[in-house]
Amino acid sequence: MSMGWLLATFWASLETNVVVFLGVLSLIYWVGDVKTGWMRKYHDYIQWGISFAFMSYLFLMLKIDGKFHPQIWGQHWTFYNMLIVATFIFCMLMISRAYSAIIALLTVAFFLTFPATLSPRRTLAFAVVIIIQFVLAKYGRQIWSRRVCVYGLMILYAGFGMYGLLNLEHLPTDQGFWLRQITALVFQAVVGYEYLRLLIRRRMASDTFRREASNDRMTGVKNFGAFNTDIEETYRRFKNGGRHYVLIEMDVDHFKGINDAYGHLVGNQVLTGVAHTAAQFAAELPRECEVYRMGGEEFCILIRDLETYSETSSRTITQNLKAKLDALRFKDDQDHEFGITVSIGEERVLKEDNNYLDIYNRVDHFLYAAKNSGRDQINLHGITIK
């Protein structure tokens, strides 16, 4: 084969693999960026499947080259180079021990498919490659942004990956072989890793924007806009055969009096304390829960994925929440301690609901029924209790 054709096949396969790899990384990024529906629930497994499909493609093309074009395989390893870079980046991206364990098994199986004896040298190469895969899966979140660390591990990973194949057939036949291998590896590694950094930074910026847009800045819990989106999605799932859900709305009693007596800074401390206590309470419930600040001194807790509605369980949850909030203590600028009380309304979704806001309109009505009954009360779907 002439040098011209050799270089043509080398650059063509190299560029094609890189472009396809960047497309695969973009697809994995897009899957992880979906925040609703079944894709959000299974996004980890979908991302795994995409990565395994790409690695299977590389392995298949590598074997085809070795079977039908042994001379080309002997002159450059573009598919193998891409496989080295892809497994390295995928392990760092997935951040999963289970994923790294699967990759380790596939790595062993890959090397065993080549007609070479399992010498101590190859065994050492396998071991180092697998250890690096484990390190990437465990510490990928900490090291992905550290170029020196990542490129150092990449050099070790690629070096030992190449070292394990040195006694194969169809090895270098021209002086430019290793120059092409190193060029390909460097090009693929730099482009792949730098593109990954770009995607991760974009994801972080996007998540920050979403968080700031959907969270109340003062208390840190979600805001009314996020509530409107979440309750609509929860209602849609319920109507499509999903599970029941419950909405709890609470209001700090005489909050205007707190602001007037102690000042707005202390009032803000009260709201923050209520929000944090409610969020901690929700996190401890064995259900999917979210806390929202609806505006002013009003908050909501959405409790989802209930198999059935239990009035006894709902009463207990609401009473325990009220007890925690009533136990809060705050201090003014004179170090005087004071407490608060809250009024609470609670309601569950009904099959007869025709709109996702029907439950909110009812629970809001029940909250004001509790306040009109003297405040410091709980109203469970229309019945006021202490």
N, C-alpha and C positions, 0 to 999 in steps of 0.2 A: 504494500500500500504506500502510495506517495505521501510525502510529508504534508502536502497541501490538503489532500483528502483527510488525513489524520487530524489535522488541526480543525478542519471544517466540522467533522463529526464531534470533536471535543467541545468546541465552542457552542455548537448547536444544541447538544444535549445539556451542556452546563447552563446555558441561558434558559432553555425550556424548563429544566428542573427548578431553577430559582424562581421563575415567574409562577409556576404552578405552586411552589411552596409558599410564596407570599400570598397567593390566593387562598390556600388552605388556612394559613394563619388568620387571614381576614375573615374567613367563614367561621372559624372557631371563635374569634372575637365577637362576631355578630351574634352567634348563638348565646354566648355569655352575656350579651347586652340586652337580650330579650327579657322583659320583666313581668310578663303576663302569660297565662295559658299553660298548656302542658309542656311547652318547651322550657319554661322557667323551672318546672318541677324536675325535668329529666336532663337539664342542660349538661351536667357533668358527663353522663353516659353518652350523650350525643357528641360531645367534644372528643371523648375517648374514641368513639366509632369513626369519626372523621380522621383522627390521627392514625388509627390502625389501618384505615383504608389507604391513606397516602403511603404509609410504610409498606403495605402489601404491594402497592403499585411499584415502588422503587425496587423491592425485592424481586418481583416478577420480571421487571425490565433488566435487572442485573443478571438474572439467570438466563433470560433470553439472549442477552449479549454473549454470555459465556458459552451458551449452547450453539448458537447459530453464527456468531461473529467472534470466535475465540481470538482472532488476530486483533480486533478492535479492543476486546476486553484486556488483552495483554498490553495495549498501548495506553489506555487511560481508564480510570475507575470513576467516571462521573456519577453513576447511580450509587455506587458505594459511598463516595464522598458525601453525597446528599443525604444518604441514610444515616451516616455518622452525625451530621449537623442536625437533622430532623429529630433523631432520638434524644439528643442532648437538649434541644430547645423544648421539645414536648415534655420531657421529665421536669424541667424547670418551670414550665407553664402550668402543668396540671396540679402540681403540689399535692401529690397523693402517694402514700406508701403502697396502696393496692395497685395503683397504676405502675409504679416503679417495679413492683414484684412481677407484674405481667411482662413488662419490658425486659426484665432480667431473664425470664424464662424464654422469651422470644430471642434474646441475644444469644443464649446458649444454643438454642435450636438453629439459629442462623449459622453460627460457626461450625456446628456439627454437619451442616449440609455440604460443606466443602470437603473434597477428597484429600484430607491431610491428617496426619497422625496427631493425636492429642498429646503433644509434648508438654514438658514443664513450662516452656516459654509461652505456648499458646494458653495454657491454664492460667498463668500469671496475668496475661493480657486480658482474659475473660474476667478474672477477679477484679482487676483495677477498673475496668470499664463498668462493671456492675456496682462496685462501691461508689463510683462517681455518680451513677444513676440514682442511687439511694440518697446521696448527699444533696443532689439537685432537687429531688422530690421532697426532702425534709426541710431544706433551708432555702428553697427557691424564693420564698417571699422576702427573705432577708438579703439575698445576694444579687437579685436580678438587676439592680441598678448600679452595681459595683463592677465597672468594666474590667479593672485589673483582675479581680477575682474570677469573673466569668471567663475572660479570655485565657487566664491561666489554667482553669479547669478544662477549657476546650482544647488547649494544646495537649494536656495529658490524655484527655479522652480520645482525641484523634490519633495521637501518637501510639497509644497502646492498641487502638482499634486497627491501625495499619500494621502494627508489629505482629498481630495475631495472624496476618495473612501472608507473611513474607516467604513462607515455604510452599506457596501454592504454585500450580502450573501457570503458564502464560505470564510470567513476570516480565519486568522491563526488558525491552529489546532495543532501546535507543537512548542516547544520552539525555534527551529532554524529558524523559518519563517523569522523574521526580519533580522537576520544575513544574510540569503540568499538574501533578497531584497537589503540590503545595499551593499553587496558584488557585486551583479549583476550591480547595478547602478554605483558604483564606477568604476568597471572594464569597463563597456560600455562607461561611460563618459570620462574616462582618455584615453582609446584607441581611441575613436572617435575624441575627441578634439585634441589630440596630432597628430593624422594622418592628421586632417584638417590643423593644423599649418604647418606640413611638406609639404602638397600640396600647400598651399598659398605661403610659402617661395620659393618653387620650381618654382611656377608661376612667382613670382617677379623676381627671378634670370633669368628665361627664357625671360621675357619681357625686362629686362635690356640688356641681350645679344642681343636680336632682335633689340632693339632700337639703341644700339651702332653699330651693324652691318649694319643697314639700314639708319642711320642718319649721316650727316656730322658733325664732332666733333666741328669744329670752329663756324659754323653758326647755328647749331641745326636743320636745315631743312633736309629733306630726301636726300639721295645721288643718284648717277646714278644707282647703283645696285637696289635700291628700285624702282626707276623710271622704269627700264627695267621690273621688276616683275609686277608693277601696270599697266603699259601701255599694257602689254601682256594680263593680265586678263581683262582689260577694252575693248580691241579689241575683245577678245573671247566672252564677253557678248554682244557686239554690233552685232557681226556676228550671234549670236543666238537669234536675235530679240530684243536686248536691245536698250537703248537710245543712242543718239548722244553724242559726246564729242569734246572738243576743246583743242588745245595745244598752249600755248603762250611761246615763248622762248625770253629771253632778255640777253643783254650783256652790261656791263659797258664800255662806250666809253673811249678810251685812258687810259685804266687801267694801262698799263705798265708805262705810263708817271706819273701817280699818285704815283706808287711805287718808281720811280726814283726821283721824286720831294720831296716827303714827307716821304719816308721810308716804309718798309714792314709792320710795326706795324700799321701805319695809313691806309695802304692799307687793312689790315685785318679788321680794324674798318669799312671801307667802305663796304666791302663784308658782314660783319655782319649786318650793318644797312640796306643794300639792302634786305638781306634775311628776316630780321624781319619785315620790311615794307611790303614786298610782302606777307609774311605769315599773317600779320594782315589784309591786303587787301583781301586776299583769304578767311579768316575766316568771313569777313563781307558780302561776296557774298551769295545770297540765293540759292547756289548750292553746291554740293559736290566738294571741291577743295583740291588740294595738291600742295605744293611747293617743288621743288627739286633743289639742286645745281648740275649742270651737270659736273662741273670741272672748275677750274680757276675762271673767272668772269662771267660765263654763268649760268643762272638759267632758270627753266621751271615752268609753272603753268599748271596743268592738271585740266580742268573743266569738270565734268562728269554729267551724268543723265539729259541731255538736251532733251526735247521732240522734238523740232525742232531747226534747226540752223537759227539764225537771224543775218544777216550781220550788221544791225543797232545796235543791242544789243552788238555784239562782238566789233564793232568799239568803242562804248561808254565805255565798260569795259576796253579795251586796252588803250584808251586815258586817262581814269581816273587813271589807274595804272601808266602810264608814268608820269602823272602830280604829283602824290605822290612821285615817285622816283626822279624826277627832283627838287622837293622842299626840298630834304634832304640837310642838311648842316653838314659839318665836320670841325674839327680843327686839325692843326698840332701841333707839340711840342712847336712851338713859338706862339701858340694861334691864328694863322692866319686862317680865315674861308674860306672854298671853297665849291663849289657844284659839282655835277656830272650831266652827261646826259646818257641816255641809248638808245640803238637801239633795236627794238622789231620786231619779226616776229610772225604771228598768222595764224593758219590753223585749219580746221575742218576735221573730219574723213569722208571718202568717201566710198560709197558702192562698188566702184571699187577696193578698197585697198585689196591687196592679202597677206599682211604681216603687223604685228602689228607695225613695224618700218617705214612703208611707210609715215605715217603722220609726224613722227619725221624728216625723210629725207627732206620732203617738207618744214617744218617750219624752219629747219636749213638753207635751201637754201634761204628762204624768209628773214631770219635774216641777212644773209650776203649780200643780195640784199639791205636791208636797210642801212647797213654799207657802202656798195660801193656807195650808193647814197649820201654820205656826212655825215653819222652817224646822231644821234639825230633824227631818223626817225622811222616810223611804216610801216610795210609791211603786209597788210591784204591779205592773199592767192594770192600773186603775184603782188599786186598793192601797190606802196609806197605812203604814205601820211605823212604829217608833224605831 
